[in-house]
Amino acid sequence: MNTSLILLILAIIGLAGYVTGARHAMALVGGISSRLHSRPGYYGSFVAVWAILPAAVILFVWLIASPMYISSSVRGAFPEEVKTQSQAEQGLSYGMITSIARGMNALTGDEIARVENNPVELRTALGAKGVPLAGDPQPFMVKAAADLNRMTFVSRILMTIVVLGASFGGAFLAHRQIAPRFRARNRVEKVVLGSLVVASSIAILTTVGIVASMLTEAAHFFTAIPAWEFFFGTVWDPRFAAAGSGGSEGQFGLIPLLLGTLYIGFVAMLFAVPIGLFSAIYMAEYASPKVRSVAKPLLEVLAGIPTIVYGFFALTTVGPFLRDISSQLNGLVTGDYANFIQAQSVLTAGFVMGIMLIPYVSSLSDDIITAVPRALRDGSLGLGATRSETIKKVVLPAALPGIVGALLMTASRAVGETMIVVLAAGVAARLQINPFEPMTTVTVKIVNQLTGDLEFTSPQTLVAFALGITLFAITLCLNIYALYIVRKYREQYE
């Protein structure tokens, strides 16, 4: 029985337990709910929780532990000459075994008997079933695949029996505990509280796990490359080398990438913040309800456009347009029609990224400005201030903490952008301040370093983790500073 069907059965048992638990509680008090400690729904929820939660935990643990045990058992049965191979080679053998096992499930008994002792025919038969093999399987692989299928089948049967047994047993025990003065609400609320704690812990532990993984791999990188060379280096030249070729390490200067990230993000914010903020002020304070109902959704459509589309727009339209117009302007002034704006440049990437960020600034700022209490506006207007004065001196200062948060989210989005930069600003790590020339960012180089035929333990690959943890630290500092600004002004205007 597959996992989806088991989960469906658990949901049905839980629903049945809810109905029977609520009805049993009402039957105990003769239909007078005031005699119960809790509402009938809590008694039903108590039964449903015990019917679903323990069984779901068992199912989750089983799905993790069973494949590990089966894999260990199959690998333990490898011939001695295979066990002496490297872990990578054993992994390839196990991968072929899993492919054979998957294909054998699609073969009939007669087909298996005919091809199991003939590797060439077995490979052909599996290929006809849509399971291609990289090479002819060895005899031990066929036996291991059969053992893998057998153990998987037995594990599935046992898992189904144990999970459903735990579900029925939990529902039965919970049903027996129901009594008029049984504190069902307290028990259910404890489960809900525990679920909230687990959900919060998952989010926190995920963040901790991401940071820990980056720190671990970054530490390996810094054992090969000195930290001061990375953080203060001005040359980015990793000198890619294929896996096993033993190429030189190169230079890993962070400064060109960091400046490119900040420069392109700054240019993007120069375009996005004024336009987005002014459009938010118009829609919140000046636009009629009819205009707002049309303009706001149309503006937010920009947020749903994939970034690769913005990249194509920059590559085929904005970049050539800026290049050609710079050529014309240069020709009118100097007579030399050479362009001074490159098609791939900081300006191109910043402009297109700014367009992409407009709905983030506009939508968030609009919601924040709209949330400012109407009493502040009425008080200002009642004292004789104009609408523009009210917006500048009352509404915007009151909404400033939220606007700062919106700008922070926008800046984080700009710092993490990749595709627009690749297509609109190029991949050249250059140290320059001319916005008409190409530059690149940290995120682009993270993708580059993790793409291609490179050893995962080489500095060329591990540097991606050092770049990632640096980007994380920058974002964290921005968040801390924004939190300081928000708290400072919130105290002033609350």
C-alpha positions as CSV (number, residue, x, y, z in Angstrom):
1,M,0.0,0.0,0.0
2,N,1.5,3.3,-1.0
3,T,2.0,6.3,1.3
4,S,-0.7,8.4,-0.2
5,L,-3.4,5.7,0.3
6,I,-2.2,5.2,3.9
7,L,-2.6,8.9,4.6
8,L,-6.0,8.9,3.0
9,I,-7.1,6.0,5.3
10,L,-5.7,7.8,8.3
11,A,-7.7,10.9,7.4
12,I,-10.9,8.8,7.1
13,I,-10.2,7.1,10.4
14,G,-9.6,10.5,12.0
15,L,-12.8,11.9,10.6
16,A,-14.8,8.8,11.8
17,G,-13.2,9.2,15.2
18,Y,-14.2,12.8,15.4
19,V,-17.8,12.0,14.6
20,T,-18.0,9.0,17.0
21,G,-16.2,10.8,19.8
22,A,-18.5,13.8,19.7
23,R,-21.6,11.6,19.5
24,H,-20.4,9.4,22.4
25,A,-19.8,12.5,24.6
26,M,-23.3,13.8,23.9
27,A,-24.8,10.3,24.5
28,L,-23.1,10.1,28.0
29,V,-25.0,13.3,29.1
30,G,-28.3,12.5,27.4
31,G,-27.8,15.2,24.8
32,I,-27.3,18.1,27.3
33,S,-24.0,19.6,26.3
34,S,-23.9,21.9,29.4
35,R,-23.0,18.8,31.5
36,L,-19.8,18.3,29.6
37,H,-16.5,19.9,30.7
38,S,-15.7,20.8,27.0
39,R,-17.7,21.3,23.9
40,P,-18.6,18.1,22.0
41,G,-16.2,19.0,19.2
42,Y,-13.2,18.8,21.5
43,Y,-14.1,15.2,22.4
44,G,-14.2,14.4,18.8
45,S,-11.0,16.2,18.1
46,F,-9.3,14.3,21.0
47,V,-10.2,11.0,19.4
48,A,-9.2,12.2,15.9
49,V,-5.8,13.4,17.2
50,W,-5.0,10.1,18.8
51,A,-6.2,8.3,15.7
52,I,-3.9,10.3,13.4
53,L,-0.9,11.7,15.2
54,P,0.8,8.6,16.6
55,A,0.2,6.7,13.4
56,A,1.6,9.6,11.3
57,V,4.7,9.8,13.5
58,I,5.3,6.1,13.1
59,L,4.8,6.4,9.3
60,F,7.2,9.3,9.1
61,V,9.9,7.5,11.1
62,W,9.3,4.3,9.1
63,L,9.7,6.1,5.8
64,I,13.1,7.4,6.9
65,A,14.5,4.3,8.7
66,S,13.3,1.6,6.4
67,P,15.2,2.7,3.2
68,M,18.3,3.2,5.3
69,Y,18.0,-0.3,6.7
70,I,17.3,-1.9,3.3
71,S,20.1,0.0,1.7
72,S,22.5,-1.1,4.4
73,S,21.4,-4.8,4.1
74,V,21.8,-4.8,0.3
75,R,25.2,-3.2,0.4
76,G,26.2,-5.6,3.1
77,A,25.5,-8.5,0.7
78,F,27.8,-7.2,-2.0
79,P,30.7,-9.5,-3.0
80,E,34.0,-8.9,-1.4
81,E,35.6,-7.5,-4.5
82,V,32.8,-4.9,-4.7
83,K,33.2,-4.0,-1.0
84,T,36.8,-3.1,-1.6
85,Q,35.9,-0.5,-4.2
86,S,35.5,3.2,-3.3
87,Q,32.2,4.5,-1.9
88,A,31.5,6.3,-5.2
89,E,31.9,3.1,-7.2
90,Q,29.7,1.2,-4.7
91,G,27.1,4.0,-5.0
92,L,27.1,3.6,-8.8
93,S,26.5,-0.2,-8.3
94,Y,23.7,0.4,-5.9
95,G,22.1,2.9,-8.3
96,M,22.1,0.3,-11.0
97,I,20.6,-2.2,-8.6
98,T,17.7,0.2,-7.8
99,S,17.1,0.7,-11.5
100,I,17.0,-3.0,-12.1
101,A,14.7,-3.5,-9.1
102,R,12.4,-0.8,-10.5
103,G,12.4,-2.4,-13.9
104,M,11.8,-5.9,-12.6
105,N,8.6,-4.7,-11.0
106,A,7.3,-4.0,-14.5
107,L,8.3,-7.4,-15.9
108,T,6.1,-10.5,-15.8
109,G,7.2,-13.7,-14.1
110,D,8.0,-15.4,-17.4
111,E,10.1,-12.4,-18.6
112,I,12.1,-12.4,-15.3
113,A,12.8,-16.1,-15.6
114,R,13.9,-15.7,-19.2
115,V,16.3,-12.7,-18.8
116,E,17.6,-12.8,-15.2
117,N,20.6,-15.0,-16.1
118,N,21.3,-13.0,-19.4
119,P,22.6,-9.5,-18.7
120,V,22.3,-8.4,-22.3
121,E,18.6,-9.5,-22.6
122,L,17.8,-8.1,-19.2
123,R,19.2,-4.7,-20.2
124,T,17.1,-4.8,-23.4
125,A,14.0,-5.9,-21.6
126,L,14.3,-3.1,-19.0
127,G,15.0,-0.6,-21.7
128,A,11.8,-1.6,-23.4
129,K,10.0,-0.9,-20.2
130,G,11.5,2.6,-20.0
131,V,14.2,1.8,-17.5
132,P,17.6,2.3,-19.3
133,L,20.8,0.9,-17.8
134,A,24.2,2.5,-18.2
135,G,25.8,-0.9,-18.7
136,D,25.3,-4.7,-18.6
137,P,24.3,-5.7,-15.1
138,Q,26.5,-8.2,-13.2
139,P,24.9,-11.4,-11.8
140,F,25.1,-10.1,-8.2
141,M,23.2,-7.0,-9.1
142,V,20.2,-9.1,-10.3
143,K,20.1,-11.0,-7.1
144,A,20.5,-7.8,-5.0
145,A,17.7,-6.2,-7.0
146,A,15.4,-9.2,-6.2
147,D,16.4,-8.9,-2.5
148,L,15.7,-5.2,-2.6
149,N,12.2,-5.7,-4.1
150,R,11.5,-8.4,-1.5
151,M,12.6,-6.4,1.5
152,T,10.7,-3.3,0.2
153,F,7.5,-5.3,-0.2
154,V,7.8,-6.8,3.3
155,S,8.6,-3.4,4.7
156,R,5.5,-1.9,3.0
157,I,3.3,-4.7,4.4
158,L,4.6,-4.3,7.9
159,M,4.4,-0.5,7.7
160,T,0.7,-0.7,6.6
161,I,-0.2,-3.1,9.4
162,V,1.7,-1.2,12.1
163,V,0.4,2.3,11.1
164,L,-3.2,1.3,10.7
165,G,-3.0,-0.7,13.9
166,A,-1.6,2.3,15.7
167,S,-4.4,4.4,14.2
168,F,-7.2,2.1,15.3
169,G,-5.6,1.5,18.7
170,G,-5.2,5.2,19.3
171,A,-8.8,5.9,18.4
172,F,-10.0,3.1,20.6
173,L,-8.1,4.2,23.6
174,A,-9.1,7.8,23.2
175,H,-12.7,6.8,22.8
176,R,-12.6,4.9,26.1
177,Q,-11.3,7.9,28.0
178,I,-14.3,10.1,27.1
179,A,-16.3,11.0,30.2
180,P,-18.5,14.0,31.0
181,R,-15.8,15.7,33.2
182,F,-12.9,14.6,31.0
183,R,-10.8,17.7,30.1
184,A,-10.8,17.2,26.3
185,R,-10.3,20.9,25.5
186,N,-7.1,21.0,27.6
187,R,-5.7,17.9,26.0
188,V,-6.5,19.2,22.5
189,E,-5.1,22.6,23.1
190,K,-1.9,21.1,24.4
191,V,-1.5,19.2,21.2
192,V,-2.2,22.3,19.2
193,L,0.4,24.2,21.3
194,G,2.9,21.4,20.7
195,S,2.2,21.5,17.0
196,L,2.9,25.3,16.9
197,V,6.1,24.8,18.8
198,V,7.2,22.1,16.4
199,A,6.3,24.3,13.4
200,S,8.4,27.1,14.9
201,S,11.2,24.8,15.7
202,I,11.3,23.5,12.1
203,A,11.6,27.0,10.8
204,I,14.4,27.9,13.2
205,L,16.2,24.6,12.8
206,T,16.1,24.9,9.0
207,T,17.8,28.3,9.3
208,V,20.3,26.9,11.7
209,G,20.9,23.9,9.4
210,I,21.5,26.2,6.4
211,V,23.9,28.4,8.2
212,A,25.7,25.4,9.7
213,S,26.1,23.7,6.4
214,M,27.5,26.9,4.8
215,L,29.8,27.5,7.7
216,T,31.1,23.9,7.6
217,E,32.0,24.1,3.9
218,A,33.2,27.6,4.1
219,A,35.6,26.5,6.9
220,H,37.0,23.9,4.5
221,F,37.5,26.6,1.9
222,F,39.4,28.8,4.4
223,T,41.8,25.9,5.2
224,A,42.9,26.1,1.6
225,I,42.6,29.9,0.9
226,P,43.5,32.4,3.7
227,A,40.5,34.4,4.8
228,W,42.2,37.8,4.4
229,E,42.9,37.0,0.7
230,F,39.2,36.2,0.2
231,F,37.7,39.1,2.1
232,F,40.2,41.8,0.9
233,G,41.3,40.4,-2.4
234,T,40.6,42.6,-5.5
235,V,41.0,40.0,-8.2
236,W,38.5,37.2,-9.0
237,D,40.2,34.5,-11.1
238,P,39.2,31.0,-9.8
239,R,40.9,29.3,-12.8
240,F,38.4,26.5,-13.3
241,A,39.9,23.1,-13.6
242,A,38.1,19.8,-14.5
243,A,37.7,17.2,-11.8
244,G,40.9,15.3,-11.2
245,S,43.0,17.6,-13.5
246,G,44.9,19.1,-10.5
247,G,44.6,22.7,-11.8
248,S,45.9,25.7,-9.9
249,E,43.7,27.3,-7.3
250,G,43.6,30.8,-8.7
251,Q,42.6,34.0,-6.9
252,F,39.3,34.5,-5.0
253,G,39.0,38.2,-4.2
254,L,35.5,39.1,-2.8
255,I,35.7,42.8,-3.3
256,P,34.7,42.9,-7.1
257,L,31.7,40.7,-6.5
258,L,30.6,42.5,-3.3
259,L,30.9,45.9,-5.0
260,G,29.0,44.7,-8.0
261,T,26.2,43.3,-5.8
262,L,25.9,46.6,-3.9
263,Y,26.3,48.7,-7.0
264,I,23.6,47.0,-9.1
265,G,21.3,46.8,-6.1
266,F,21.8,50.5,-5.4
267,V,21.0,51.4,-9.0
268,A,17.9,49.2,-8.9
269,M,16.7,50.9,-5.7
270,L,17.2,54.3,-7.3
271,F,14.6,53.3,-10.0
272,A,12.3,51.3,-7.8
273,V,11.9,53.3,-4.6
274,P,10.8,56.7,-6.0
275,I,8.4,55.2,-8.5
276,G,7.0,52.6,-6.2
277,L,6.6,54.9,-3.2
278,F,5.0,57.7,-5.3
279,S,2.6,55.2,-6.9
280,A,1.7,53.9,-3.4
281,I,1.0,57.4,-2.2
282,Y,-1.2,58.1,-5.2
283,M,-3.2,54.9,-4.8
284,A,-3.6,55.3,-1.0
285,E,-4.3,59.0,-0.8
286,Y,-5.4,60.4,-4.2
287,A,-6.8,57.7,-6.4
288,S,-10.6,57.1,-6.5
289,P,-11.8,53.6,-5.5
290,K,-12.5,52.8,-9.1
291,V,-9.0,53.8,-10.3
292,R,-7.4,52.0,-7.4
293,S,-9.3,48.7,-8.0
294,V,-7.8,48.7,-11.6
295,A,-4.3,50.2,-11.1
296,K,-3.2,48.2,-8.1
297,P,-3.8,44.7,-9.6
298,L,-2.2,45.9,-12.9
299,L,0.8,47.1,-11.0
300,E,1.1,43.9,-9.0
301,V,1.1,41.8,-12.3
302,L,4.8,42.9,-12.6
303,A,5.6,40.8,-9.5
304,G,4.3,37.6,-11.2
305,I,6.6,37.9,-14.3
306,P,9.5,35.4,-14.1
307,T,12.9,37.0,-13.7
308,I,14.2,35.2,-16.7
309,V,11.6,37.1,-18.8
310,Y,13.0,40.4,-17.3
311,G,16.4,39.1,-18.3
312,F,15.4,38.5,-21.9
313,F,13.8,42.0,-21.9
314,A,17.0,43.5,-20.8
315,L,19.1,41.5,-23.2
316,T,17.0,42.1,-26.3
317,T,15.4,45.5,-25.7
318,V,16.8,47.7,-22.9
319,G,20.5,46.9,-23.4
320,P,20.5,47.5,-27.2
321,F,18.3,50.6,-26.7
322,L,20.7,52.2,-24.2
323,R,23.7,51.2,-26.4
324,D,22.1,52.8,-29.5
325,I,20.9,55.9,-27.8
326,S,24.4,56.5,-26.3
327,S,25.9,56.1,-29.7
328,Q,23.5,58.7,-31.1
329,L,24.1,61.2,-28.2
330,N,27.9,60.8,-28.6
331,G,27.6,61.4,-32.3
332,L,25.5,64.6,-31.8
333,V,28.0,66.0,-29.3
334,T,31.4,64.8,-30.6
335,G,30.7,63.5,-34.1
336,D,32.0,60.1,-33.1
337,Y,29.1,57.5,-33.1
338,A,30.9,55.1,-30.8
339,N,28.6,54.0,-27.9
340,F,29.7,54.8,-24.3
341,I,27.0,52.5,-22.7
342,Q,27.5,48.8,-23.1
343,A,24.5,46.6,-23.9
344,Q,25.4,44.6,-20.8
345,S,26.1,47.1,-18.0
346,V,25.3,48.1,-14.4
347,L,22.8,50.6,-15.7
348,T,20.9,48.0,-17.8
349,A,20.7,45.5,-15.0
350,G,19.8,48.1,-12.4
351,F,17.1,49.6,-14.6
352,V,15.4,46.3,-15.4
353,M,15.7,45.1,-11.8
354,G,14.2,48.4,-10.6
355,I,11.2,47.7,-12.9
356,M,10.9,44.3,-11.3
357,L,11.0,45.7,-7.8
358,I,8.4,48.4,-8.3
359,P,5.4,46.3,-7.3
360,Y,7.2,45.1,-4.1
361,V,7.8,48.7,-3.0
362,S,4.4,49.9,-4.2
363,S,2.2,47.2,-2.9
364,L,3.8,46.9,0.6
365,S,4.0,50.7,1.0
366,D,0.4,51.1,-0.1
367,D,-0.8,48.6,2.5
368,I,1.2,50.3,5.2
369,I,0.1,53.9,4.3
370,T,-3.5,52.7,4.2
371,A,-3.2,51.2,7.7
372,V,-2.3,54.6,9.2
373,P,-5.4,55.6,11.4
374,R,-7.8,57.9,9.7
375,A,-7.9,60.0,12.9
376,L,-4.4,61.3,12.2
377,R,-5.5,62.5,8.7
378,D,-8.7,64.1,10.0
379,G,-6.9,65.8,12.8
380,S,-4.3,67.3,10.4
381,L,-6.9,68.4,7.9
382,G,-9.0,69.9,10.7
383,L,-6.1,72.0,11.8
384,G,-5.9,73.6,8.4
385,A,-3.2,71.5,6.8
386,T,-3.4,70.7,3.1
387,R,-3.6,67.2,1.8
388,S,0.0,67.2,0.6
389,E,1.2,68.6,4.0
390,T,-0.8,66.0,5.8
391,I,0.9,63.3,3.7
392,K,4.4,64.7,4.2
393,K,4.2,65.6,7.9
394,V,1.7,63.1,9.3
395,V,1.0,60.1,7.2
396,L,4.5,59.3,6.0
397,P,6.2,59.7,9.4
398,A,3.6,57.5,11.0
399,A,4.1,54.9,8.3
400,L,7.9,55.2,8.2
401,P,8.6,52.0,10.2
402,G,6.6,49.9,7.8
403,I,8.0,51.6,4.8
404,V,11.5,50.9,6.0
405,G,10.6,47.2,6.3
406,A,9.2,47.2,2.8
407,L,12.4,48.8,1.5
408,L,14.4,46.2,3.3
409,M,12.5,43.4,1.7
410,T,13.0,45.1,-1.6
411,A,16.7,45.4,-1.0
412,S,17.0,41.8,0.0
413,R,15.2,40.8,-3.2
414,A,17.6,42.9,-5.2
415,V,20.7,41.5,-3.5
416,G,19.5,37.9,-4.2
417,E,18.7,38.4,-7.9
418,T,20.6,36.2,-10.4
419,M,19.0,35.8,-13.8
420,I,18.6,39.5,-14.6
421,V,22.3,40.2,-13.7
422,V,23.5,37.3,-15.8
423,L,21.7,38.5,-18.9
424,A,21.9,42.2,-18.4
425,A,25.2,42.8,-16.6
426,G,27.3,39.8,-17.6
427,V,29.5,37.6,-15.6
428,A,32.7,39.6,-15.6
429,A,34.1,40.3,-12.1
430,R,35.4,43.8,-12.6
431,L,36.4,46.5,-10.1
432,Q,35.2,49.8,-11.5
433,I,32.6,52.5,-10.8
434,N,31.4,53.3,-14.3
435,P,27.7,52.4,-14.5
436,F,27.9,52.0,-18.2
437,E,30.3,49.0,-18.0
438,P,29.4,45.4,-17.0
439,M,29.9,44.0,-13.5
440,T,28.6,40.9,-11.8
441,T,27.3,39.9,-8.4
442,V,27.9,37.3,-5.6
443,T,24.8,35.2,-6.6
444,V,25.9,34.9,-10.2
445,K,29.3,33.5,-9.1
446,I,27.7,31.1,-6.6
447,V,25.8,29.6,-9.5
448,N,29.0,29.6,-11.7
449,Q,31.1,27.9,-9.1
450,L,28.6,25.1,-8.5
451,T,28.1,24.4,-12.2
452,G,30.3,22.2,-14.3
453,D,32.7,19.2,-13.9
454,L,34.5,20.3,-10.7
455,E,35.6,18.3,-7.7
456,F,33.3,19.2,-4.8
457,T,36.2,19.4,-2.4
458,S,38.2,21.9,-4.6
459,P,38.5,25.6,-3.6
460,Q,36.7,26.5,-6.9
461,T,33.6,24.8,-5.6
462,L,33.9,25.5,-1.9
463,V,34.2,29.2,-2.5
464,A,30.4,29.2,-3.3
465,F,29.7,28.5,0.4
466,A,32.0,31.3,1.5
467,L,30.2,33.6,-0.9
468,G,26.8,32.4,0.5
469,I,27.7,32.9,4.1
470,T,29.0,36.4,3.3
471,L,25.7,37.3,1.6
472,F,23.8,35.9,4.6
473,A,25.9,38.1,6.9
474,I,25.2,41.2,4.8
475,T,21.4,40.5,4.8
476,L,21.5,39.9,8.6
477,C,23.2,43.2,9.2
478,L,20.6,45.0,7.0
479,N,17.8,43.3,9.0
480,I,19.3,44.4,12.3
481,Y,19.7,48.0,11.2
482,A,16.2,48.1,9.8
483,L,14.9,46.7,13.1
484,Y,16.7,49.5,15.0
485,I,15.1,52.1,12.7
486,V,11.7,50.6,13.0
487,R,11.8,50.5,16.8
488,K,13.2,54.1,17.0
489,Y,10.4,55.6,15.0
490,R,7.7,53.3,16.4
491,E,8.4,54.7,19.8
492,Q,8.0,58.2,18.5
493,Y,4.7,57.8,16.6
494,E,2.8,55.2,18.7
